[in-house]
Amino acid sequence: MTDTTSCEAGAFAARAETAAESRPASERAAARSATGATTAPAPAHSRTLRLAARPPFSFSASLAFLHAFPAMTGQQGTAHDTLTLALRENGTTLGARVTEAPDAPAVDCVLTAASPLGDATAEAAADRLSRHLGLTDDLTEFYRLARLDRPFSRVVERLHGYHQVLFPSPRELLCWAILCQRVPLPVARKMKQALVEAAGNRITVDGEPRWAFPDAEQLACFDEPTLQRLIGNRRKAGYLHRAIRQWLDLDESFLRTGPYDEVRDQLLRLAGIGPWSASFLLIRGLGRTEHLAPDKEMIRAAQRVYGYDFDDAAFAARTAHYGRHQGYWGHYLRVGS
């Protein structure tokens, strides 16, 4: 399994303390579609939203993480202290331009689309963006516990106000978890971009093309031969085809709030999903931080922070200390160590 979080960690840690400084003047999409020579429809309709964040909140820390987020290359931009991305809601492709609110712990978001934006679509986009950026996460107890953990408290000082950034949707993470297994990240990104471009959810935001990941209905329209042709891998195409259809039978609300063990069991029954991928889905797709399983990269990150060999007993002691916030501890550990 390719560990995408560990690949993000080095770049994120270097940028976290200087996230508010100027960024490159522009970012180019990593890949263009076969129809890239044609002009994307110009967004003709817009709505402006303010999404509240639970303090402390640092949008610059979120941008620093997203700048080094390999799974979203070509789908999101982070230039000029602004997040630009595309979303797919209620059958509509939306552009989103997100900036930090000047007078509140919040972000301001301008949604654009080629057709009028109804209330339901705007509300769905607001909910997705809020989850994506972890805006409602309450860091109070996590930070209190971190203050009692001197080595780790230095990590929190560097990342103060960073809310865990999730994948835009757990469905997208399901596909990414399958695609990134046992292949280099550039290969996985190419496969993912092929899926994105095949769906055609392209919109221009701040003069740059942004691609929305296919919605459930679009993904379900890909048969197995089509998936194999798009990604060039028969085994992964089979897993994707089955897992996408299995996902349609799941209740996402239950996945977010139901008993942890029952949710994990449901995820483990998905094609191509093993223990590591299930944990990845729970933490980075669904925001379920109450349990954390060790892996090699996390153990190495812990050893860098705590300065001693981190065996099973030491890991169990730390996760016990952080209780239902142990997933947050693990995420901070990996991206901030």
N, C-alpha and C positions, 0 to 999 in steps of 0.2 A: 504494500500500500504506500503510495506517495504521500508524504506528510506535508501538506500545503501550508499549514500554519508555521512549521519550522522554517520553511522557505521564506515566509513573510517576515520572520522575527528580526533578522539582522537589519534589513532595510528599515523596518518600523522603529526599532530601538534607536537607530541613528537619527531618524527624523523626528521622533516624538518631542524632543526638547526644543526643536527649531521649527515646529509645524506651522507657526504663525508667520514665519518669514516668507518672502516672495517665492513663488513657484515658477516652473518653466512657462514661457509665454503661451505655449500651446501644446496639446497632446494629439497625436494622430491615432486613428483606429488601427489596431494591430492587423486587421484583415479587412478586405473589401469583398462585397458579394459579387457574384457573376454579373449582376445588373448594376454594379457600382458606378458605371459611367452615366447612368440616368440620375436625374435629380430627385431626391426624396421629396414627397409632398410637403409644401411649406405649411407649418402649423398656422392655422387661421383663428384658433380659439384658445383662450387662456383663462386660468383661474389662479388666484393667489391665496395661499393658505399659511397660517402660522401654526406650527406644531410645537407644543410645549415639551420641555425636557425637565426631568427631575434633577435638581441640583445635587451635587456639583456636576457640571457638564462642560466638556471641552470639545467643541466641534473641530478645532484644529487637530486634536488628537485622533478624532475619527478620520479626518482627511489623511493624516499621516499613515494610518493603518490601511486605508483604501488605496492609497498611492502604491503600496507594496503588496496588493492583493491580487495574486496571479490569476485566480479563477475568473476575475471580472475584466481582464484585459480586453479592450475594444468595446466594452459595454458601458464603462463609466469613465469620467474624466474628473480630475481634481485640480485643475489649473485655477490660479487667481483666487485661492481660498474659497472655491465654489465646487460643489459636487454636481455633476451633470450625468444623467442616466435616462434610460427608457424603461417604461413599465408596460405591462399588458393587463388591463382590467376591463371586465365586462365586454370583451371582444373589441376593445379600443386600444390602440398603441398610443401611449402618452410619453411626452418628454417632461423631465423634471429638472429644474434648476434650483439647487438648495444652497442657501447661505446662512451664516449665523445671524440671528436676530441681534440688533444693536443694543437693545434695552431690556433683554429678558433672557433667562435660560431657555432658549427656544431656537428653532430654525424657521426661516421663511422659505417657502417653496412656491415657485411659479410652475404650474402645470400647463402644458400646451398640447394641442391635438388638432388634427385636420377637420374634425367635426365637433359640434357643440358638446361640452362636458356637463353631463347631468350630475345631480347631487350624489347619486349612488356610486357613480364612477369616481368622483372626486373623493368621496369618503373612503372608498376601497383603496385608492392610491395613498391617501393620508395614513391609513392604518398600516399599509405595507411599508411605507417609508419610516414610520415610527418604530415598527418592529425591526426593520433593517438596521437602523441606527441605535437601537436599544434605548430610545428616548425615555421610556417610563421605568427603566431599571432603577431600583433603589439601592444605592451603594453604601448607605449609612452603616449597616451592621457589618458588611464586608470590610469597610475601612476601619471600623472600631476593632475588629479582630486583627487586622493588619498592623495596627499600632502596637499590638502586643507581641508581634512577631518581627523583631528588630531587623534581621537580614532582609525579609520581604518588604518591610516598610519603605526601604529605599527604592524598590521597584514602584511602589504606589506613588511615591513622591515624583518620580519621573513621568508617570502616566496619569497623574491626578486629574480626575474628571472624565477619563476615557470610559465610555459605555461600550460594552462588547458589541461589535458590528457583526450581525448575522448575515447569512446569505439572503438575498431579496425574498426568497421563498424556500421552504423546506423541499418542495418538489424540484427546484433547481439544484439544491444540494444533493438530492437523491441521484440525479443524473450525473452530477460532477463526481460523486463518490464512486460511481461505477466507472466513469471514464478515466479517472486518475489512478486506478489500481494498476500497479506494476508497469507503468509507462512513464517516461520523462514528462515533466510539466508542459514543455512546449508542444508535445504530441497531444496531451490531453486538451490543451487550449485549442489546438487546431480542430480536434473532434467536436468540441463544444461549439466553436464558432460555426462549424458546418451545420449543426442543428439549428443554431440561431438564424443563420442566413437563409436556410431552407424555409423557415417559417415566414421570413420577409418582414419582420416587425421593425422597420427602420424609420427613424425620425431624426430630424436635425435639431440640435440644441446648441445654442451659442456658436452656430456655424460649423459644428462638427457632427458627423453621423453617429448616432447611438442606436444600439440594437437591444430590443427587449427579448428576454428569454421566452420561448413558446409557452402559451398557457396550456392548461390540461387538455382542452379539446384539440388544440393543434398537435400536441405530442401524441395523442391517441390516434391521430390520422396517419401517423407514420407506421407502415407495416414493417415487418422484420427485414425483408429484402431492401427496402428503402433505407432503413437505418444502417444496414451493413454497407450499402453503397456510400452513404454520407460519411460514416466514420471509418470505414475500411477495416473493421475488426468484427469477425463473425461472432466470437464469444460475447463481446461486450454488447453487440447489437441484440443478441438473444436475451441477455440480462435486462437491457433497457426496455425491450418490447414487453417483457413480462412484468417488470417492476412498475412501469408506467401504468399499466392496466390494474395491477394490484393496488397501486396508490389511489386510484379513483374510488375504490371501495372503502377507503379509510376515512374516518372522521377527524379532520385536522384539529378541530376544537378539542376533541378527546386527547389527541396526541400532545397538545400543549398543556393540558390540565389534568389528565387522567393519572391513575396510579403509575408510578414510574416503571415498575417491573412489568406491568401489563403492556404499557406503551413500548417498552424495549422488546418484549416478545413479539409484538406486532411487526416491528421494524425488522427483526431478525428473520421473519417469514418472507420478507421481500426478496425477490431474485437478486443475487449478486451482493447482498448485504450481510456481512459478517460482524463480529463483535466490534472491531475498530470502526467500521463504517456506521454501525448503529450508534456508537458513542458520539461520533462526528455529527450525525444527524440530530441527536438529542441536544447537544450543546450549541452547535453553530447553526443548526437549521430551525430548532424549536425553542431555543433559549432555556433548555432544562439543565440547570447548573447544580442540581442537588446531589449528583453522584459523578465520580470521576475515576476512570481506570488508568493505571500508569502505562506508559509506553517508553521506548528508548529515548526519544527526543525530549520528552517531559522530564525523565530522570536526569538527562544531561543538563537541562535547563535548571533543575533544582540544585544540582551539584554546583553549577556556576554561582547561583545566588547564595546558597547556604555554606559552601566551602568545604563540604565533606561528602563522602560516599553516601548516596541516598539509596538505602536498601528498602525492602518491602515494609519493614517496621517503621522506618522514618517516614515513608510515604503515607502509611496508614495514620501515623500520629498527626501529620500536617492536615490531611483531609478531615480527620476528626475535629481538629481545631476549627476548621472553617465550615463544618457542618453543611447546611444546604447551599453555601456559597462556594463549595470546593471547586466547582467547574469554573467559576470566575477566577479563583486563585490559580488554577491551572492555565487559563487563558492569559492572564497577566504574566504569569511565570514565563510562558513561551514567547510572548511577543515583546516583553520588556526586559528580559534578562540579558 
